[in-house]
Amino acid sequence: MTGKELDYIKDAHARGQVAGDGHYTKLCEKYLEDHLGAERVLLTHSCTAALEMTALLLDFEEGDEVIMPSYTFVSTANAFALRGVIPVFADVKPETMCIDEQMIPSLITSRTKAILPVHYAGISCDMESIMAMSQRYNLDIIEDAAQALGSKHSGKMLGSIGKLGTLSFHETKNIISGEGGALVINDSTLIEKAQIIREKGTNRCSFFRGEVDKYTWVDLGSSYLPGELISAFLYAQLIESININERRSQLWHEYYKLFEILEVRGDIRRPEVPSNCTHNGHIFFLLVNSEEIRFKLIEYLNNRGIGSIFHYIPLHSSPAGIKYGATRLPLPNTEEYSSRLVRLPLWRDMDAADVERVFKEVRSFFSNSF
C-alpha cells in the first residue's frame, strides 16, 4: 500500500456515499483521462467487465469474429464468446509474447469485426502495424492493456491508441484496488452509450446531468460500476502510479542486466522490448529450453522460498477455447514458448539484494543441473 488508502476509504465513508460513481470514482477517472490523454475513462469493477462492455458497445452480433492471441487470460475471449462472437486465435512473437501482427491478415474474413491486441507483461504490441490494418480492413481495435498502465508505444500511452482500451487494477497488477478495472474510450461518439451500458442499460447519467426528468431502461447493459470504497483505495494508488512503475522498471532492468550471462551461455532467453516501446516493469519472465526444465526450475526456486510460476495455458488448447473459439492456422510459437516461460518475483518493495538473490539461485540451478 502507498499509505493513503485507508485515509481515503475513511473519507469516502464520511462523505456518505459508498455506492459507485461518487467523489473518488470521479477523481480516478479524471486522473486516468489526463494521464492517458483519453476522451473518457469509466471505472469498472474489473477489466473483465470493461471487456464485456466493449462487446456491447461495438454492437457485436452472434457469428461475428474478433482476432486475438491465444496466449492471454480467459477474460479476453470470454467477453466476446458470451455474446456469441467467435474468438479467432493468432500466434505470438517469442521476443515479447505479444500477438504476431504479420499473421493477422491471414485470419481476416468477412465476419471479422475487430482486432484485440494484448500488451503482455506491459510490453506493447506493434500498434503502428495493427492500426494500419484497422484502416486497411475497416476493423475496430480494442486494446487489452490490463497489464500495461503507464507503458507506451511511440510515445503514446497503451490503452489510448485503439478505439477502446481496457485496464486492470486486480491485486496482481502494478496499480491495484483488489478487484477493479477501467474502460478507456478514445472515440467520443461512444461515451453516452458506454455510460448507459455501465448503468444497467439505463439513462441514469443523463438524469443526474439534468438532461431528462427521470431515468429508465433504454438499452442492454449490466452493473459494471465499482463501489466508492474501491475507488478510494485506487485513487491512493493512482497518484503514486508513476513512482510505482518507475521502481518496478528499475527492478526489471536489474534482472535484465544480471541474466545476460545466462542468456549468453544459452540457458535462458530474456524478454525483448522493442526500441519504440517504454514498458512499466509489470512482469519479468525467462524462456528456458524445455517444459521439463521449467518445472524443475520452478520447483527448485519454490523450495528455496522464491515464488516463481508459469503463466497462461493457451486458450486454443483449452476445452472452452476449442468449443467457442477458432484456430485456423498453426500456432507454433504459442505452443512452444508458453510451455517454457517462467515468471520471477517482481514487486515495488523488492530491493537490489532480492533481485540478486533470485538471480544467484537461478544461476545455481543451471550450474548444478546441467
One Martini backbone bead per residue (centre of mass of N, CA, C, O) as a GRO file, in nm:
protein
  370
    1MET     BB    1   0.102   0.033   0.012
    2THR     BB    2   0.112   0.396   0.017
    3GLY     BB    3  -0.076   0.526   0.291
    4LYS     BB    4  -0.383   0.642   0.183
    5GLU     BB    5  -0.613   0.437   0.164
    6LEU     BB    6  -0.759   0.457   0.448
    7ASP     BB    7  -0.815   0.758   0.437
    8TYR     BB    8  -1.000   0.751   0.182
    9ILE     BB    9  -1.206   0.552   0.289
   10LYS     BB   10  -1.295   0.723   0.528
   11ASP     BB   11  -1.386   0.963   0.355
   12ALA     BB   12  -1.597   0.817   0.186
   13HIS     BB   13  -1.776   0.743   0.425
   14ALA     BB   14  -1.821   1.040   0.529
   15ARG     BB   15  -1.977   1.126   0.256
   16GLY     BB   16  -2.221   0.892   0.221
   17GLN     BB   17  -2.085   0.723  -0.030
   18VAL     BB   18  -2.048   0.371  -0.146
   19ALA     BB   19  -2.136   0.388  -0.403
   20GLY     BB   20  -2.101   0.458  -0.712
   21ASP     BB   21  -2.006   0.758  -0.870
   22GLY     BB   22  -1.828   0.938  -0.696
   23HIS     BB   23  -1.569   1.116  -0.591
   24TYR     BB   24  -1.345   0.886  -0.650
   25THR     BB   25  -1.430   0.804  -0.925
   26LYS     BB   26  -1.380   1.084  -1.055
   27LEU     BB   27  -1.082   1.109  -0.983
   28CYS     BB   28  -0.985   0.861  -1.137
   29GLU     BB   29  -1.089   0.937  -1.418
   30LYS     BB   30  -0.934   1.201  -1.444
   31TYR     BB   31  -0.654   1.090  -1.416
   32LEU     BB   32  -0.666   0.895  -1.661
   33GLU     BB   33  -0.733   1.100  -1.878
   34ASP     BB   34  -0.475   1.267  -1.839
   35HIS     BB   35  -0.261   1.037  -1.858
   36LEU     BB   36  -0.373   0.920  -2.149
   37GLY     BB   37  -0.551   1.107  -2.338
   38ALA     BB   38  -0.856   1.062  -2.306
   39GLU     BB   39  -1.183   1.113  -2.357
   40ARG     BB   40  -1.271   0.855  -2.169
   41VAL     BB   41  -1.321   0.723  -1.833
   42LEU     BB   42  -1.441   0.407  -1.692
   43LEU     BB   43  -1.512   0.259  -1.422
   44THR     BB   44  -1.470  -0.079  -1.303
   45HIS     BB   45  -1.478  -0.397  -1.141
   46SER     BB   46  -1.319  -0.485  -1.412
   47CYS     BB   47  -1.169  -0.588  -1.696
   48THR     BB   48  -1.386  -0.781  -1.779
   49ALA     BB   49  -1.611  -0.568  -1.786
   50ALA     BB   50  -1.482  -0.389  -2.001
   51LEU     BB   51  -1.484  -0.605  -2.222
   52GLU     BB   52  -1.790  -0.650  -2.222
   53MET     BB   53  -1.857  -0.360  -2.308
   54THR     BB   54  -1.729  -0.367  -2.592
   55ALA     BB   55  -1.931  -0.571  -2.714
   56LEU     BB   56  -2.176  -0.379  -2.675
   57LEU     BB   57  -2.068  -0.109  -2.797
   58LEU     BB   58  -1.998  -0.257  -3.097
   59ASP     BB   59  -2.228  -0.455  -3.183
   60PHE     BB   60  -2.205  -0.745  -3.144
   61GLU     BB   61  -2.265  -1.051  -3.314
   62GLU     BB   62  -2.357  -1.341  -3.394
   63GLY     BB   63  -2.062  -1.463  -3.571
   64ASP     BB   64  -1.865  -1.288  -3.510
   65GLU     BB   65  -1.519  -1.161  -3.519
   66VAL     BB   66  -1.211  -1.189  -3.315
   67ILE     BB   67  -0.878  -1.102  -3.296
   68MET     BB   68  -0.648  -1.303  -3.096
   69PRO     BB   69  -0.460  -1.426  -2.870
   70SER     BB   70  -0.401  -1.725  -2.709
   71TYR     BB   71  -0.201  -1.566  -2.518
   72THR     BB   72  -0.429  -1.535  -2.260
   73PHE     BB   73  -0.679  -1.445  -2.084
   74VAL     BB   74  -1.007  -1.547  -2.064
   75SER     BB   75  -1.149  -1.266  -2.079
   76THR     BB   76  -1.087  -1.190  -2.371
   77ALA     BB   77  -1.290  -1.416  -2.480
   78ASN     BB   78  -1.547  -1.419  -2.301
   79ALA     BB   79  -1.670  -1.139  -2.375
   80PHE     BB   80  -1.754  -1.260  -2.666
   81ALA     BB   81  -1.877  -1.543  -2.625
   82LEU     BB   82  -2.129  -1.435  -2.468
   83ARG     BB   83  -2.229  -1.308  -2.771
   84GLY     BB   84  -2.136  -1.521  -3.005
   85VAL     BB   85  -1.845  -1.465  -3.046
   86ILE     BB   86  -1.545  -1.535  -3.231
   87PRO     BB   87  -1.247  -1.643  -3.136
   88VAL     BB   88  -0.946  -1.571  -3.310
   89PHE     BB   89  -0.642  -1.731  -3.319
   90ALA     BB   90  -0.316  -1.616  -3.254
   91ASP     BB   91   0.002  -1.567  -3.263
   92VAL     BB   92   0.327  -1.521  -3.126
   93LYS     BB   93   0.608  -1.351  -3.011
   94PRO     BB   94   0.887  -1.454  -2.836
   95GLU     BB   95   1.005  -1.179  -2.734
   96THR     BB   96   0.696  -1.080  -2.605
   97MET     BB   97   0.412  -1.242  -2.632
   98CYS     BB   98   0.285  -1.104  -2.867
   99ILE     BB   99   0.119  -1.046  -3.127
  100ASP     BB  100   0.132  -1.152  -3.462
  101GLU     BB  101   0.078  -0.926  -3.707
  102GLN     BB  102   0.145  -1.101  -3.969
  103MET     BB  103  -0.111  -1.300  -3.922
  104ILE     BB  104  -0.378  -1.140  -3.941
  105PRO     BB  105  -0.465  -1.129  -4.248
  106SER     BB  106  -0.516  -1.450  -4.258
  107LEU     BB  107  -0.782  -1.412  -4.046
  108ILE     BB  108  -0.952  -1.247  -4.229
  109THR     BB  109  -1.299  -1.187  -4.267
  110SER     BB  110  -1.630  -1.102  -4.319
  111ARG     BB  111  -1.667  -1.136  -3.984
  112THR     BB  112  -1.467  -0.933  -3.907
  113LYS     BB  113  -1.450  -0.665  -3.647
  114ALA     BB  114  -1.177  -0.722  -3.475
  115ILE     BB  115  -0.886  -0.626  -3.289
  116LEU     BB  116  -0.696  -0.784  -2.999
  117PRO     BB  117  -0.454  -0.656  -2.835
  118VAL     BB  118  -0.199  -0.784  -2.607
  119HIS     BB  119  -0.003  -0.641  -2.346
  120TYR     BB  120   0.241  -0.817  -2.251
  121ALA     BB  121   0.397  -0.725  -1.958
  122GLY     BB  122   0.374  -0.415  -2.073
  123ILE     BB  123   0.426  -0.481  -2.375
  124SER     BB  124   0.405  -0.379  -2.685
  125CYS     BB  125   0.255  -0.390  -2.953
  126ASP     BB  126   0.229  -0.337  -3.302
  127MET     BB  127   0.046  -0.057  -3.350
  128GLU     BB  128   0.108   0.048  -3.629
  129SER     BB  129   0.023  -0.205  -3.785
  130ILE     BB  130  -0.261  -0.239  -3.660
  131MET     BB  131  -0.374   0.039  -3.743
  132ALA     BB  132  -0.338  -0.007  -4.045
  133MET     BB  133  -0.541  -0.244  -4.055
  134SER     BB  134  -0.783  -0.087  -3.965
  135GLN     BB  135  -0.793   0.082  -4.225
  136ARG     BB  136  -0.779  -0.137  -4.450
  137TYR     BB  137  -1.031  -0.328  -4.304
  138ASN     BB  138  -1.233  -0.192  -4.114
  139LEU     BB  139  -1.132  -0.211  -3.799
  140ASP     BB  140  -1.145  -0.258  -3.476
  141ILE     BB  141  -0.967  -0.146  -3.175
  142ILE     BB  142  -0.882  -0.347  -2.885
  143GLU     BB  143  -0.720  -0.288  -2.587
  144ASP     BB  144  -0.534  -0.506  -2.381
  145ALA     BB  145  -0.419  -0.321  -2.083
  146ALA     BB  146  -0.406  -0.471  -1.805
  147GLN     BB  147  -0.063  -0.457  -1.781
  148ALA     BB  148  -0.014  -0.129  -1.913
  149LEU     BB  149   0.005   0.094  -1.718
  150GLY     BB  150   0.239   0.338  -1.852
  151SER     BB  151   0.277   0.239  -2.122
  152LYS     BB  152   0.449   0.265  -2.450
  153HIS     BB  153   0.395   0.377  -2.801
  154SER     BB  154   0.548   0.613  -2.949
  155GLY     BB  155   0.446   0.795  -2.683
  156LYS     BB  156   0.188   0.623  -2.638
  157MET     BB  157  -0.054   0.522  -2.451
  158LEU     BB  158  -0.173   0.247  -2.343
  159GLY     BB  159  -0.526   0.242  -2.441
  160SER     BB  160  -0.513   0.519  -2.650
  161ILE     BB  161  -0.514   0.398  -2.958
  162GLY     BB  162  -0.761   0.271  -2.980
  163LYS     BB  163  -1.092   0.291  -2.957
  164LEU     BB  164  -1.034   0.084  -2.721
  165GLY     BB  165  -0.974   0.023  -2.364
  166THR     BB  166  -0.819  -0.187  -2.106
  167LEU     BB  167  -0.809  -0.219  -1.744
  168SER     BB  168  -0.622  -0.325  -1.448
  169PHE     BB  169  -0.665  -0.360  -1.061
  170HIS     BB  170  -0.557  -0.603  -0.973
  171GLU     BB  171  -0.345  -0.732  -0.729
  172THR     BB  172  -0.132  -0.821  -0.971
  173LYS     BB  173  -0.078  -0.537  -1.031
  174ASN     BB  174   0.067  -0.235  -1.008
  175ILE     BB  175  -0.226  -0.114  -0.989
  176ILE     BB  176  -0.456  -0.121  -0.710
  177SER     BB  177  -0.802  -0.262  -0.571
  178GLY     BB  178  -0.805  -0.580  -0.596
  179GLU     BB  179  -1.060  -0.497  -0.767
  180GLY     BB  180  -1.047  -0.378  -1.112
  181GLY     BB  181  -1.126  -0.120  -1.368
  182ALA     BB  182  -1.120   0.005  -1.722
  183LEU     BB  183  -1.261   0.220  -1.966
  184VAL     BB  184  -1.129   0.328  -2.275
  185ILE     BB  185  -1.226   0.622  -2.457
  186ASN     BB  186  -1.140   0.733  -2.809
  187ASP     BB  187  -1.456   0.780  -2.885
  188SER     BB  188  -1.697   1.015  -2.836
  189THR     BB  189  -1.952   0.855  -2.961
  190LEU     BB  190  -1.939   0.629  -2.706
  191ILE     BB  191  -2.002   0.752  -2.426
  192GLU     BB  192  -2.309   0.736  -2.376
  193LYS     BB  193  -2.340   0.433  -2.420
  194ALA     BB  194  -2.142   0.345  -2.198
  195GLN     BB  195  -2.309   0.463  -1.963
  196ILE     BB  196  -2.555   0.286  -2.008
  197ILE     BB  197  -2.424   0.009  -1.980
  198ARG     BB  198  -2.306   0.060  -1.687
  199GLU     BB  199  -2.626   0.143  -1.604
  200LYS     BB  200  -2.810  -0.113  -1.691
  201GLY     BB  201  -2.942   0.048  -1.949
  202THR     BB  202  -2.953   0.339  -1.846
  203ASN     BB  203  -3.017   0.710  -1.815
  204ARG     BB  204  -2.886   0.812  -1.540
  205CYS     BB  205  -2.673   1.023  -1.623
  206SER     BB  206  -2.874   1.217  -1.757
  207PHE     BB  207  -3.036   1.272  -1.502
  208PHE     BB  208  -2.793   1.396  -1.331
  209ARG     BB  209  -2.759   1.624  -1.566
  210GLY     BB  210  -3.067   1.720  -1.649
  211GLU     BB  211  -3.178   1.586  -1.935
  212VAL     BB  212  -3.384   1.426  -1.755
  213ASP     BB  213  -3.667   1.358  -1.537
  214LYS     BB  214  -3.604   1.047  -1.590
  215TYR     BB  215  -3.516   0.708  -1.553
  216THR     BB  216  -3.446   0.433  -1.790
  217TRP     BB  217  -3.479   0.176  -2.003
  218VAL     BB  218  -3.272   0.177  -2.325
  219ASP     BB  219  -3.065  -0.075  -2.294
  220LEU     BB  220  -2.817  -0.269  -2.284
  221GLY     BB  221  -2.683  -0.406  -1.968
  222SER     BB  222  -2.502  -0.350  -1.656
  223SER     BB  223  -2.311  -0.401  -1.354
  224TYR     BB  224  -1.990  -0.208  -1.361
  225LEU     BB  225  -1.952  -0.074  -1.095
  226PRO     BB  226  -1.773   0.048  -0.850
  227GLY     BB  227  -1.712   0.114  -0.546
  228GLU     BB  228  -1.604   0.378  -0.347
  229LEU     BB  229  -1.388   0.222  -0.181
  230ILE     BB  230  -1.228   0.125  -0.423
  231SER     BB  231  -1.168   0.407  -0.542
  232ALA     BB  232  -1.013   0.514  -0.299
  233PHE     BB  233  -0.785   0.313  -0.311
  234LEU     BB  234  -0.702   0.373  -0.606
  235TYR     BB  235  -0.621   0.671  -0.579
  236ALA     BB  236  -0.371   0.620  -0.404
  237GLN     BB  237  -0.228   0.470  -0.639
  238LEU     BB  238  -0.238   0.667  -0.879
  239ILE     BB  239  -0.068   0.906  -0.745
  240GLU     BB  240   0.182   0.668  -0.746
  241SER     BB  241   0.229   0.534  -1.032
  242ILE     BB  242   0.496   0.645  -1.135
  243ASN     BB  243   0.671   0.541  -0.900
  244ILE     BB  244   0.597   0.244  -0.922
  245ASN     BB  245   0.692   0.199  -1.216
  246GLU     BB  246   0.982   0.292  -1.180
  247ARG     BB  247   1.063   0.078  -0.974
  248ARG     BB  248   0.996  -0.171  -1.143
  249SER     BB  249   1.185  -0.100  -1.377
  250GLN     BB  250   1.444  -0.116  -1.220
  251LEU     BB  251   1.419  -0.417  -1.147
  252TRP     BB  252   1.398  -0.524  -1.433
  253HIS     BB  253   1.686  -0.419  -1.518
  254GLU     BB  254   1.840  -0.584  -1.317
  255TYR     BB  255   1.766  -0.854  -1.427
  256TYR     BB  256   1.859  -0.813  -1.719
  257LYS     BB  257   2.161  -0.783  -1.655
  258LEU     BB  258   2.214  -1.047  -1.495
  259PHE     BB  259   2.095  -1.253  -1.733
  260GLU     BB  260   2.298  -1.234  -1.965
  261ILE     BB  261   2.493  -1.472  -1.901
  262LEU     BB  262   2.270  -1.696  -1.948
  263GLU     BB  263   2.215  -1.624  -2.241
  264VAL     BB  264   2.500  -1.665  -2.354
  265ARG     BB  265   2.499  -1.974  -2.257
  266GLY     BB  266   2.185  -2.085  -2.325
  267ASP     BB  267   1.971  -2.113  -2.081
  268ILE     BB  268   1.829  -1.838  -2.170
  269ARG     BB  269   1.567  -1.597  -2.229
  270ARG     BB  270   1.496  -1.274  -2.276
  271PRO     BB  271   1.320  -1.016  -2.293
  272GLU     BB  272   1.188  -0.793  -2.543
  273VAL     BB  273   1.217  -0.441  -2.626
  274PRO     BB  274   1.113  -0.231  -2.822
  275SER     BB  275   1.245   0.077  -2.915
  276ASN     BB  276   0.932   0.216  -2.918
  277CYS     BB  277   0.922   0.117  -2.612
  278THR     BB  278   0.756   0.161  -2.290
  279HIS     BB  279   0.766   0.010  -1.979
  280ASN     BB  280   0.629  -0.102  -1.637
  281GLY     BB  281   0.741  -0.364  -1.497
  282HIS     BB  282   0.543  -0.613  -1.457
  283ILE     BB  283   0.718  -0.850  -1.603
  284PHE     BB  284   0.957  -1.110  -1.541
  285PHE     BB  285   1.088  -1.325  -1.792
  286LEU     BB  286   1.167  -1.660  -1.886
  287LEU     BB  287   1.325  -1.867  -2.138
  288VAL     BB  288   1.350  -2.188  -2.160
  289ASN     BB  289   1.431  -2.508  -2.321
  290SER     BB  290   1.193  -2.649  -2.147
  291GLU     BB  291   0.939  -2.784  -1.967
  292GLU     BB  292   1.111  -2.949  -1.773
  293ILE     BB  293   1.289  -2.716  -1.676
  294ARG     BB  294   1.068  -2.541  -1.568
  295PHE     BB  295   0.966  -2.728  -1.339
  296LYS     BB  296   1.240  -2.753  -1.196
  297LEU     BB  297   1.288  -2.451  -1.140
  298ILE     BB  298   1.034  -2.391  -0.978
  299GLU     BB  299   1.090  -2.598  -0.757
  300TYR     BB  300   1.366  -2.493  -0.671
  301LEU     BB  301   1.272  -2.208  -0.585
  302ASN     BB  302   1.041  -2.283  -0.390
  303ASN     BB  303   1.237  -2.444  -0.193
  304ARG     BB  304   1.386  -2.136  -0.152
  305GLY     BB  305   1.153  -1.905  -0.123
  306ILE     BB  306   1.078  -1.868  -0.443
  307GLY     BB  307   0.829  -1.729  -0.630
  308SER     BB  308   0.747  -1.926  -0.911
  309ILE     BB  309   0.587  -1.907  -1.240
  310PHE     BB  310   0.367  -1.949  -1.468
  311HIS     BB  311   0.118  -1.919  -1.713
  312TYR     BB  312  -0.065  -1.954  -1.964
  313ILE     BB  313  -0.300  -2.140  -2.116
  314PRO     BB  314  -0.378  -2.186  -2.413
  315LEU     BB  315  -0.686  -2.135  -2.550
  316HIS     BB  316  -0.687  -2.335  -2.801
  317SER     BB  317  -0.637  -2.591  -2.581
  318SER     BB  318  -0.896  -2.547  -2.448
  319PRO     BB  319  -1.212  -2.643  -2.404
  320ALA     BB  320  -1.344  -2.358  -2.465
  321GLY     BB  321  -1.169  -2.283  -2.710
  322ILE     BB  322  -1.271  -2.517  -2.887
  323LYS     BB  323  -1.579  -2.443  -2.866
  324TYR     BB  324  -1.567  -2.103  -2.918
  325GLY     BB  325  -1.331  -2.108  -3.104
  326ALA     BB  326  -1.060  -2.036  -3.353
  327THR     BB  327  -0.822  -2.251  -3.540
  328ARG     BB  328  -0.667  -2.183  -3.863
  329LEU     BB  329  -0.371  -2.184  -3.756
  330PRO     BB  330  -0.079  -2.234  -3.663
  331LEU     BB  331   0.081  -2.212  -3.310
  332PRO     BB  332   0.398  -2.253  -3.238
  333ASN     BB  333   0.482  -2.034  -3.032
  334THR     BB  334   0.268  -2.076  -2.822
  335GLU     BB  335   0.332  -2.377  -2.765
  336GLU     BB  336   0.635  -2.347  -2.701
  337TYR     BB  337   0.664  -2.084  -2.502
  338SER     BB  338   0.446  -2.141  -2.285
  339SER     BB  339   0.624  -2.402  -2.179
  340ARG     BB  340   0.896  -2.192  -2.105
  341LEU     BB  341   0.773  -1.997  -1.898
  342VAL     BB  342   0.909  -1.773  -1.640
  343ARG     BB  343   0.820  -1.618  -1.341
  344LEU     BB  344   0.938  -1.358  -1.146
  345PRO     BB  345   0.982  -1.176  -0.890
  346LEU     BB  346   0.775  -0.860  -0.873
  347TRP     BB  347   0.802  -0.569  -0.664
  348ARG     BB  348   0.834  -0.264  -0.525
  349ASP     BB  349   0.978  -0.376  -0.234
  350MET     BB  350   1.208  -0.453  -0.364
  351ASP     BB  351   1.557  -0.521  -0.400
  352ALA     BB  352   1.868  -0.576  -0.516
  353ALA     BB  353   1.911  -0.825  -0.330
  354ASP     BB  354   1.668  -0.986  -0.427
  355VAL     BB  355   1.746  -1.006  -0.723
  356GLU     BB  356   2.020  -1.145  -0.674
  357ARG     BB  357   1.911  -1.395  -0.537
  358VAL     BB  358   1.750  -1.502  -0.771
  359PHE     BB  359   1.980  -1.523  -0.969
  360LYS     BB  360   2.165  -1.717  -0.806
  361GLU     BB  361   1.960  -1.952  -0.805
  362VAL     BB  362   1.940  -1.987  -1.108
  363ARG     BB  363   2.240  -2.030  -1.160
  364SER     BB  364   2.264  -2.277  -0.976
  365PHE     BB  365   2.076  -2.458  -1.129
  366PHE     BB  366   2.241  -2.464  -1.399
  367SER     BB  367   2.518  -2.550  -1.274
  368ASN     BB  368   2.399  -2.827  -1.126
  369SER     BB  369   2.215  -2.959  -1.378
  370PHE     BB  370   2.426  -2.912  -1.660
   0.00000   0.00000   0.00000
